[in-house]
Amino acid sequence: MEDNRQSLSDLATMQDADGAPVGSNAGAPVSTAPLREQQIDAQGRAYATGKRKDAVARVWVKPGTGQIIVNGRDQAVYFARPTLRLVINQPFDIADRMGQYDVIATVSGGGLSGQAGAVKHGIAQALTRYEPALRTVVKHAGFLTRDPRVVERKKYGRAKARRSFQFSKR
């Protein structure tokens, strides 16, 4: 009885009819382009909308010196607390693009914390539209996902959303 099994070295030397090794992608076109296309407007800016709680931010990102303008004011003036400015700059820190993009944002609704979260969400979205290769880095950090937590509504017969009125024994 003959042994028709082939070794790995025999398989490595096998070739197709066109001379290419079997199992290789020599005939297939190699794509180096990102999965998504760059989305920029006529002024060379990427636009995105960010949301957090009741705040909505419209954000435009373009190459520049790292200046961030929120509602016509510098970020240091609009967001006076350093923690809020830290939140806004998180997408740039993660993507290692600090000081390379200018941001113009208009934000409305909610409080300052929600507005900072909305601007962060918008910057992350716009950054991935300008540079699609950064999408995986920003997505793994969780900046592309809208935070679904919102304030619970007040129910009737209650003092607040869950708190009951004070009980009186007599």
C-alpha positions as CSV (number, residue, x, y, z in Angstrom):
1,M,0.0,0.0,0.0
2,E,1.4,3.4,-1.0
3,D,1.6,6.5,1.2
4,N,0.1,9.4,-0.8
5,R,0.4,12.0,2.1
6,Q,2.4,15.1,1.3
7,S,4.7,17.0,3.6
8,L,4.5,20.7,4.3
9,S,7.6,21.3,2.1
10,D,5.9,19.5,-0.8
11,L,2.8,21.8,-0.4
12,A,5.0,24.9,-0.3
13,T,6.5,24.1,-3.7
14,M,3.2,23.5,-5.4
15,Q,2.2,26.2,-7.9
16,D,-0.9,27.3,-9.8
17,A,-1.2,27.1,-13.5
18,D,0.0,30.7,-13.8
19,G,3.1,30.0,-11.7
20,A,1.9,31.6,-8.5
21,P,2.2,29.6,-5.3
22,V,-1.0,27.9,-4.2
23,G,-2.8,29.7,-1.4
24,S,-1.1,33.0,-2.1
25,N,-2.9,36.2,-2.8
26,A,-0.5,37.2,-5.6
27,G,-3.3,37.7,-8.1
28,A,-5.6,39.6,-5.7
29,P,-5.3,43.4,-5.5
30,V,-3.8,44.6,-2.2
31,S,-5.9,47.5,-0.7
32,T,-4.1,50.0,1.6
33,A,-7.0,52.4,1.6
34,P,-9.0,52.8,4.9
35,L,-12.4,51.2,5.1
36,R,-14.1,54.6,5.2
37,E,-13.6,57.7,3.1
38,Q,-12.5,61.1,4.3
39,Q,-15.5,63.4,4.7
40,I,-14.6,67.1,4.4
41,D,-16.4,70.2,3.1
42,A,-15.4,72.9,0.6
43,Q,-13.4,74.7,3.3
44,G,-11.4,71.6,4.2
45,R,-13.2,70.9,7.5
46,A,-14.8,67.8,8.9
47,Y,-18.2,68.2,10.6
48,A,-19.9,66.1,13.3
49,T,-22.6,66.4,15.9
50,G,-21.9,65.4,19.5
51,K,-24.5,64.8,22.2
52,R,-24.4,64.3,25.9
53,K,-27.4,64.5,28.3
54,D,-29.4,67.4,27.0
55,A,-26.5,69.2,25.3
56,V,-25.9,69.1,21.5
57,A,-22.7,70.3,20.0
58,R,-22.0,71.1,16.3
59,V,-18.2,70.6,15.7
60,W,-16.0,71.5,12.8
61,V,-12.4,70.2,12.8
62,K,-9.6,71.5,10.4
63,P,-5.8,71.3,10.5
64,G,-4.3,74.1,12.5
65,T,-2.5,75.0,15.7
66,G,-4.7,73.4,18.3
67,Q,-7.1,76.4,19.0
68,I,-10.5,75.4,20.3
69,I,-13.3,77.9,20.0
70,V,-16.6,77.2,21.7
71,N,-19.6,79.5,21.1
72,G,-17.2,82.2,19.8
73,R,-15.0,82.1,23.0
74,D,-11.8,80.3,23.7
75,Q,-12.1,77.0,25.5
76,A,-10.3,78.4,28.6
77,V,-12.9,81.1,28.9
78,Y,-16.0,79.0,28.1
79,F,-15.0,76.0,30.2
80,A,-13.3,77.6,33.2
81,R,-12.8,74.3,35.1
82,P,-9.6,72.5,34.1
83,T,-11.4,69.1,34.3
84,L,-13.8,70.2,31.5
85,R,-10.9,71.3,29.3
86,L,-9.3,67.9,30.0
87,V,-12.4,66.2,28.8
88,I,-12.5,68.1,25.6
89,N,-8.9,67.3,24.7
90,Q,-9.2,63.6,25.4
91,P,-9.8,62.6,21.7
92,F,-6.6,64.4,20.7
93,D,-4.6,62.8,23.5
94,I,-5.7,59.3,22.5
95,A,-5.1,59.9,18.8
96,D,-1.7,61.6,19.5
97,R,-2.8,64.7,17.5
98,M,-2.5,67.3,20.3
99,G,-2.1,70.8,18.8
100,Q,-2.6,69.7,15.2
101,Y,-6.2,70.6,14.6
102,D,-8.4,73.7,15.2
103,V,-11.9,73.2,16.5
104,I,-14.9,75.4,16.1
105,A,-17.9,74.3,18.1
106,T,-21.4,75.7,18.8
107,V,-23.0,74.0,21.8
108,S,-26.5,74.5,23.3
109,G,-28.6,72.9,26.0
110,G,-27.7,71.2,29.3
111,G,-25.1,72.3,31.7
112,L,-21.4,72.8,31.4
113,S,-20.5,69.2,32.1
114,G,-22.9,67.9,29.5
115,Q,-21.7,70.5,27.0
116,A,-18.1,69.4,27.5
117,G,-19.1,65.8,26.9
118,A,-21.0,66.8,23.8
119,V,-18.0,68.7,22.4
120,K,-15.8,65.7,23.2
121,H,-18.2,63.4,21.3
122,G,-18.3,65.8,18.4
123,I,-14.6,66.2,18.2
124,A,-14.1,62.4,18.2
125,Q,-16.6,62.0,15.4
126,A,-15.2,64.8,13.3
127,L,-11.6,63.6,13.9
128,T,-12.5,60.1,12.5
129,R,-14.2,61.8,9.5
130,Y,-11.1,63.8,8.8
131,E,-8.7,60.9,9.4
132,P,-10.5,57.6,9.0
133,A,-7.4,55.7,10.1
134,L,-7.9,57.0,13.6
135,R,-11.3,55.4,14.0
136,T,-10.1,52.2,15.7
137,V,-8.0,54.1,18.3
138,V,-10.8,56.5,19.1
139,K,-13.5,53.8,19.1
140,H,-11.5,51.5,21.5
141,A,-11.3,54.5,23.9
142,G,-15.1,54.7,23.8
143,F,-15.4,58.2,22.4
144,L,-17.6,57.4,19.4
145,T,-20.4,56.0,21.5
146,R,-23.0,58.5,22.8
147,D,-23.4,58.2,26.5
148,P,-27.1,57.2,26.9
149,R,-27.4,58.3,30.5
150,V,-30.0,61.1,31.0
151,V,-31.9,62.5,33.9
152,E,-34.8,60.3,34.9
153,R,-38.2,62.0,34.6
154,K,-40.2,63.1,37.6
155,K,-43.2,60.8,38.3
156,Y,-46.6,62.0,39.6
157,G,-47.3,61.4,43.2
158,R,-43.5,61.7,44.0
159,A,-41.4,64.6,45.2
160,K,-38.7,63.9,42.6
161,A,-38.1,61.0,40.2
162,R,-38.0,58.4,43.0
163,R,-38.2,60.2,46.3
164,S,-41.6,60.1,48.1
165,F,-43.2,62.9,50.0
166,Q,-42.4,63.0,53.7
167,F,-44.5,60.5,55.7
168,S,-46.5,61.9,58.6
169,K,-47.7,59.5,61.2
170,R,-50.2,62.0,62.6
